[in-house]
């Protein structure tokens, strides 16, 4: 019955997309829901005991990943967000199927990506259900993450690999994992978690950003002294270039840290990053960035829908804090209007179940270039949800 009703809706709307090029916000929820409904069966058929979640498409084949992969929490997070948007327990049931296999990661101290994996999945599961078992899983995950904090550096270590390049690498992406620690501090009463998160944010703000408010990807420290050894941009065009997704991580991260601390210096940092992104001369008019703002062959370079989706989600939240809220909300709407157009949003039943096209993972490694990537879908859906929460739902992303 569910699929029949959605099919009827989609048939009714098929002409609407052709005429107007973008869906209304309300219709868009139906379209996303149908694509995700179809993707559940598709991915369930590919799941194994080891491979639990979709990540991307490689040579036209869906790439499933183990729970240890940093992207494993995004797909269950999407299903939880659909539950929040619709109130339909169908999504809760399916979200749990993809969330529970990640529990073992709560003890995985070999990675900094505990927030991505656990807070996007079990965090949303606890929000929806208040199941105390999920709370304990999250608290253990926060405890595990905190073991990677080095007081000499005042940061959480990122990668353990490439020891020939870095001694204690800290990547801008790691800002995204701090939300789990802020949550754990409130839920457990252990202020140490918040102290670690704030220290990491302060150190990153001091050392990752250039005078123009763009960010390096990697800052490498001496773990004994805390002295900076290198500043690199591993997934960008060059060490001194502005890798687009890195700028988005920073914007999202500092907006979140301001929400959790109410410290104006973090709001100011988020605004500086937002202004850098939105006023960059190489940002296209449709607000979807190329994979690096300084890539040499713009406009022939690949785009990165994931950077756009992360930016939109951050801007929707930042708009609720900043005096420039109207400007940021307008920019987020522009991004979402473009991402919701046929150029980027998949036609239902296509794109191997993914929502968005045209993301770029690591162009220097020739990895995941111009393909669907699961975190693009996650932050696209979160943007839709945040707009809904902000009571900004309208007929279009005006």
PLY file of the C-alpha trace (Angstrom):
ply
format ascii 1.0
element vertex 398
property float x
property float y
property float z
element edge 397
property int vertex1
property int vertex2
end_header
0.00 0.00 0.00
2.86 2.39 0.87
4.54 1.92 -2.48
1.25 2.21 -4.36
0.38 5.51 -2.70
3.85 6.91 -3.34
3.68 5.80 -6.95
0.39 7.64 -7.40
1.95 10.78 -5.89
5.00 10.53 -8.15
2.92 10.07 -11.29
0.91 13.13 -10.35
4.06 15.14 -9.80
6.03 13.98 -12.82
4.68 16.79 -14.97
5.25 19.31 -12.20
9.00 18.74 -12.25
9.17 19.25 -15.98
7.26 22.52 -15.81
8.86 24.05 -12.73
12.31 22.37 -12.74
12.18 21.94 -8.95
9.73 20.29 -6.55
7.91 22.14 -3.83
9.36 21.35 -0.41
6.41 19.19 0.61
6.47 17.19 -2.61
10.23 16.83 -2.25
9.78 14.91 1.00
7.58 12.44 -0.90
10.15 12.07 -3.68
13.02 11.52 -1.25
10.87 9.05 0.67
10.15 6.99 -2.42
13.81 6.89 -3.44
14.83 5.81 0.05
12.04 3.24 0.18
13.39 1.64 -2.98
16.98 1.90 -1.75
16.21 -0.10 1.41
15.44 -3.24 -0.57
18.42 -2.63 -2.82
20.91 -2.27 0.03
19.40 -5.01 2.17
20.08 -7.42 -0.69
23.75 -6.38 -0.62
24.25 -6.41 3.15
26.43 -9.06 4.74
27.72 -9.65 8.24
30.71 -7.47 7.35
29.31 -4.96 4.85
26.51 -3.01 6.49
25.98 0.34 4.78
26.19 1.97 1.32
28.88 4.52 0.58
29.09 5.26 -3.16
29.04 3.76 -6.64
32.27 2.39 -8.12
32.30 1.32 -11.77
28.47 1.24 -11.69
28.54 -1.08 -8.67
27.22 -0.07 -5.27
30.04 0.02 -2.75
28.98 -1.31 0.66
31.24 -0.69 3.66
31.86 -2.25 7.07
30.82 -0.58 10.31
34.38 0.66 10.76
34.16 2.88 7.67
33.73 6.55 8.55
30.63 6.76 6.36
28.73 3.85 7.92
26.40 6.02 10.03
25.02 8.23 7.29
22.48 5.90 5.70
20.80 4.91 8.97
20.86 8.61 9.84
18.88 9.36 6.68
16.24 6.84 7.67
15.97 8.35 11.15
15.50 11.79 9.61
12.69 10.45 7.45
11.07 9.15 10.63
11.39 12.61 12.15
9.98 14.31 9.05
7.01 11.98 8.64
6.35 10.41 12.04
5.94 7.09 10.23
7.23 4.11 12.24
8.14 2.36 8.98
11.26 4.53 8.90
12.05 3.77 12.54
11.92 0.04 11.86
14.20 0.29 8.83
16.55 2.72 10.54
17.13 0.25 13.35
18.04 -2.47 10.84
20.92 -0.34 9.59
21.82 1.22 12.97
22.25 -1.82 15.23
25.15 -3.40 13.26
27.26 -0.35 14.17
27.20 -0.97 17.93
30.63 -2.62 17.99
32.21 0.65 16.88
31.71 2.12 20.34
35.02 0.49 21.33
36.93 1.33 18.15
39.67 3.67 19.37
41.60 3.43 16.10
39.53 6.20 14.52
38.45 9.75 15.26
35.22 9.38 13.26
33.06 8.35 16.19
30.68 11.25 15.69
30.09 10.49 12.03
29.50 6.81 12.70
27.74 6.78 16.05
26.05 10.15 16.53
24.51 10.15 13.05
23.07 6.69 13.73
22.68 5.87 17.43
22.43 9.57 18.28
19.33 9.87 16.16
18.09 6.51 17.42
18.28 7.75 21.01
16.64 11.05 20.08
13.73 9.16 18.55
13.30 6.39 21.11
14.99 7.44 24.36
16.11 3.82 24.68
18.65 3.80 27.56
20.68 1.12 25.80
21.40 3.56 22.97
22.42 6.20 25.49
24.99 3.85 27.01
26.33 2.96 23.57
26.81 6.65 22.81
28.47 7.36 26.15
30.93 4.54 25.53
31.59 5.93 22.05
32.35 9.35 23.55
34.66 7.78 26.10
36.49 5.95 23.34
36.81 9.12 21.26
38.19 11.06 24.22
41.16 8.68 24.47
42.51 10.22 21.25
42.88 13.64 22.87
46.47 14.76 23.47
46.84 17.56 26.07
50.22 18.54 24.62
48.52 19.36 21.34
45.10 20.24 22.79
43.45 18.30 19.98
41.96 14.93 19.16
44.21 12.97 16.83
42.72 12.28 13.42
44.36 9.67 11.20
46.66 6.90 12.39
47.84 6.13 8.86
50.62 7.71 6.76
53.12 7.93 9.61
55.73 8.78 6.99
53.90 12.08 6.36
52.49 13.08 9.73
53.23 12.56 13.43
49.95 13.83 14.91
47.58 14.89 12.12
44.44 16.90 12.86
42.01 17.37 9.97
39.32 20.02 9.68
36.77 17.20 9.30
37.36 16.32 12.95
35.31 19.36 14.01
32.28 17.28 13.08
32.97 14.68 15.77
32.84 17.19 18.63
29.05 17.16 18.81
29.14 13.69 20.34
31.39 14.99 23.13
29.17 17.98 23.87
26.18 15.65 24.06
28.04 13.24 26.36
29.01 16.05 28.71
25.36 17.03 29.15
24.05 13.48 29.44
26.74 12.15 31.80
27.60 15.26 33.77
31.28 14.68 32.93
32.52 18.15 31.98
35.76 16.69 30.65
34.05 15.81 27.39
33.06 19.44 26.83
36.53 20.66 27.83
38.11 18.37 25.22
35.71 19.56 22.52
36.28 23.24 23.31
40.07 22.80 23.43
40.02 21.05 20.07
37.85 23.79 18.54
40.05 26.58 19.92
43.28 24.97 18.73
41.84 24.26 15.30
40.58 27.84 15.01
44.04 29.14 15.90
46.06 26.93 13.56
43.94 25.71 10.64
42.80 29.02 9.18
44.60 31.41 6.86
44.29 35.19 6.86
41.52 35.03 4.25
39.54 32.63 6.53
40.06 29.60 4.30
41.23 26.41 5.97
44.01 23.90 5.56
42.88 20.29 5.53
45.60 18.82 7.77
47.70 20.40 10.50
50.42 18.08 11.77
51.76 18.49 15.31
54.62 17.12 17.34
52.76 14.95 19.87
55.33 15.62 22.59
55.59 19.39 22.31
52.48 20.48 20.40
54.63 22.36 17.89
53.20 22.57 14.36
55.27 20.54 11.90
53.25 20.81 8.68
50.15 22.40 7.19
48.79 20.39 4.30
45.68 19.99 2.15
45.63 16.26 1.42
42.36 16.04 -0.50
42.55 19.44 -2.18
44.38 20.73 -5.23
47.45 22.01 -3.33
48.57 22.60 0.23
47.66 26.30 -0.03
44.36 25.76 -1.85
40.86 25.78 -0.37
39.40 22.30 -0.60
35.65 22.87 -0.82
34.41 20.15 1.50
36.98 21.21 4.09
35.54 24.72 4.12
32.08 23.21 4.58
33.23 21.04 7.50
34.64 24.11 9.20
31.47 26.14 8.69
29.28 23.37 10.04
31.63 22.60 12.92
31.94 26.13 14.28
28.23 26.78 13.92
27.62 23.67 16.04
30.27 24.65 18.61
28.62 28.05 19.02
25.27 26.33 19.58
26.82 24.19 22.32
28.89 26.92 24.06
27.20 30.24 23.28
30.73 31.66 22.99
30.67 34.53 20.45
34.16 33.79 19.13
32.84 30.58 17.59
29.91 32.41 15.99
32.34 34.94 14.55
34.47 32.12 13.14
31.46 30.50 11.50
30.47 33.83 9.96
33.99 34.37 8.62
33.96 30.95 6.94
30.46 31.53 5.54
31.52 34.85 4.06
34.60 33.26 2.52
32.54 30.56 0.83
29.65 32.72 -0.34
31.79 35.57 -1.66
34.45 33.50 -3.37
34.84 34.55 -7.03
35.02 30.90 -8.12
31.70 29.94 -6.52
29.19 29.40 -9.36
25.99 31.38 -9.40
24.02 28.26 -8.48
26.12 27.98 -5.27
27.43 24.45 -5.97
31.23 24.65 -5.55
33.86 22.95 -7.60
35.79 20.35 -5.61
38.45 22.94 -4.75
37.98 26.70 -4.91
41.48 27.03 -6.41
41.41 24.09 -8.83
43.28 25.07 -12.01
40.74 24.21 -14.73
37.59 25.88 -13.42
34.92 25.78 -14.86
35.87 22.38 -16.29
36.64 20.90 -12.85
34.28 18.41 -11.13
31.66 19.83 -8.80
31.08 18.66 -5.23
27.43 18.35 -4.28
28.48 17.03 -0.87
30.25 20.29 -0.03
27.13 22.17 -1.13
24.79 20.04 0.99
26.97 20.39 4.11
27.16 24.13 3.54
23.38 24.44 3.16
22.74 22.56 6.38
25.24 24.71 8.25
23.80 27.92 6.83
20.27 27.01 7.88
21.46 26.63 11.45
23.76 29.66 11.31
20.83 31.76 10.08
19.12 31.21 13.44
22.09 32.66 15.36
23.51 35.42 13.19
22.53 39.01 12.45
23.10 37.99 8.83
20.45 35.30 9.14
18.39 36.44 6.16
21.47 36.40 3.92
22.51 32.94 5.05
19.01 31.55 4.75
18.73 32.91 1.21
22.04 31.28 0.26
20.95 27.96 1.76
17.71 28.14 -0.22
19.67 28.80 -3.41
21.84 25.75 -2.79
18.86 23.54 -2.06
16.98 24.80 -5.10
19.89 23.74 -7.27
20.39 20.40 -5.53
16.66 19.71 -5.88
16.74 20.24 -9.64
17.03 17.40 -12.18
20.73 18.19 -12.66
21.53 16.97 -9.15
18.51 15.17 -7.65
18.12 11.61 -8.87
14.99 10.51 -10.65
13.25 7.95 -8.48
14.50 4.45 -9.24
17.84 5.63 -10.67
21.35 6.35 -9.38
21.52 3.07 -7.41
19.25 4.41 -4.70
21.30 7.53 -3.90
19.63 10.93 -3.74
22.23 13.24 -5.27
24.58 13.14 -8.23
27.91 14.92 -8.80
29.90 14.62 -5.59
33.68 14.38 -5.34
35.46 12.41 -2.64
39.20 12.76 -3.33
40.15 14.19 -6.71
43.94 13.93 -6.08
43.55 10.19 -5.51
41.11 9.91 -8.43
38.70 8.38 -5.93
34.93 8.92 -5.95
34.94 11.65 -8.61
31.57 12.81 -9.99
29.61 10.05 -8.28
26.88 9.77 -5.66
28.26 9.69 -2.11
26.21 8.87 0.96
27.22 11.86 3.08
25.98 14.22 0.36
22.56 12.58 0.69
22.68 12.77 4.49
23.37 16.50 4.65
20.91 17.21 1.84
18.16 15.55 3.86
19.34 17.28 7.03
19.09 20.60 5.19
15.50 19.80 4.28
14.77 18.86 7.88
16.42 22.00 9.25
14.43 24.19 6.93
11.31 22.42 8.12
12.29 22.98 11.76
12.99 26.64 11.11
9.37 26.99 9.93
10.65 28.08 6.57
8.80 25.53 4.45
7.33 27.30 1.42
6.26 26.34 -2.06
9.84 26.53 -3.30
13.38 27.18 -2.08
12.98 30.87 -2.87
0 1
1 2
2 3
3 4
4 5
5 6
6 7
7 8
8 9
9 10
10 11
11 12
12 13
13 14
14 15
15 16
16 17
17 18
18 19
19 20
20 21
21 22
22 23
23 24
24 25
25 26
26 27
27 28
28 29
29 30
30 31
31 32
32 33
33 34
34 35
35 36
36 37
37 38
38 39
39 40
40 41
41 42
42 43
43 44
44 45
45 46
46 47
47 48
48 49
49 50
50 51
51 52
52 53
53 54
54 55
55 56
56 57
57 58
58 59
59 60
60 61
61 62
62 63
63 64
64 65
65 66
66 67
67 68
68 69
69 70
70 71
71 72
72 73
73 74
74 75
75 76
76 77
77 78
78 79
79 80
80 81
81 82
82 83
83 84
84 85
85 86
86 87
87 88
88 89
89 90
90 91
91 92
92 93
93 94
94 95
95 96
96 97
97 98
98 99
99 100
100 101
101 102
102 103
103 104
104 105
105 106
106 107
107 108
108 109
109 110
110 111
111 112
112 113
113 114
114 115
115 116
116 117
117 118
118 119
119 120
120 121
121 122
122 123
123 124
124 125
125 126
126 127
127 128
128 129
129 130
130 131
131 132
132 133
133 134
134 135
135 136
136 137
137 138
138 139
139 140
140 141
141 142
142 143
143 144
144 145
145 146
146 147
147 148
148 149
149 150
150 151
151 152
152 153
153 154
154 155
155 156
156 157
157 158
158 159
159 160
160 161
161 162
162 163
163 164
164 165
165 166
166 167
167 168
168 169
169 170
170 171
171 172
172 173
173 174
174 175
175 176
176 177
177 178
178 179
179 180
180 181
181 182
182 183
183 184
184 185
185 186
186 187
187 188
188 189
189 190
190 191
191 192
192 193
193 194
194 195
195 196
196 197
197 198
198 199
199 200
200 201
201 202
202 203
203 204
204 205
205 206
206 207
207 208
208 209
209 210
210 211
211 212
212 213
213 214
214 215
215 216
216 217
217 218
218 219
219 220
220 221
221 222
222 223
223 224
224 225
225 226
226 227
227 228
228 229
229 230
230 231
231 232
232 233
233 234
234 235
235 236
236 237
237 238
238 239
239 240
240 241
241 242
242 243
243 244
244 245
245 246
246 247
247 248
248 249
249 250
250 251
251 252
252 253
253 254
254 255
255 256
256 257
257 258
258 259
259 260
260 261
261 262
262 263
263 264
264 265
265 266
266 267
267 268
268 269
269 270
270 271
271 272
272 273
273 274
274 275
275 276
276 277
277 278
278 279
279 280
280 281
281 282
282 283
283 284
284 285
285 286
286 287
287 288
288 289
289 290
290 291
291 292
292 293
293 294
294 295
295 296
296 297
297 298
298 299
299 300
300 301
301 302
302 303
303 304
304 305
305 306
306 307
307 308
308 309
309 310
310 311
311 312
312 313
313 314
314 315
315 316
316 317
317 318
318 319
319 320
320 321
321 322
322 323
323 324
324 325
325 326
326 327
327 328
328 329
329 330
330 331
331 332
332 333
333 334
334 335
335 336
336 337
337 338
338 339
339 340
340 341
341 342
342 343
343 344
344 345
345 346
346 347
347 348
348 349
349 350
350 351
351 352
352 353
353 354
354 355
355 356
356 357
357 358
358 359
359 360
360 361
361 362
362 363
363 364
364 365
365 366
366 367
367 368
368 369
369 370
370 371
371 372
372 373
373 374
374 375
375 376
376 377
377 378
378 379
379 380
380 381
381 382
382 383
383 384
384 385
385 386
386 387
387 388
388 389
389 390
390 391
391 392
392 393
393 394
394 395
395 396
396 397
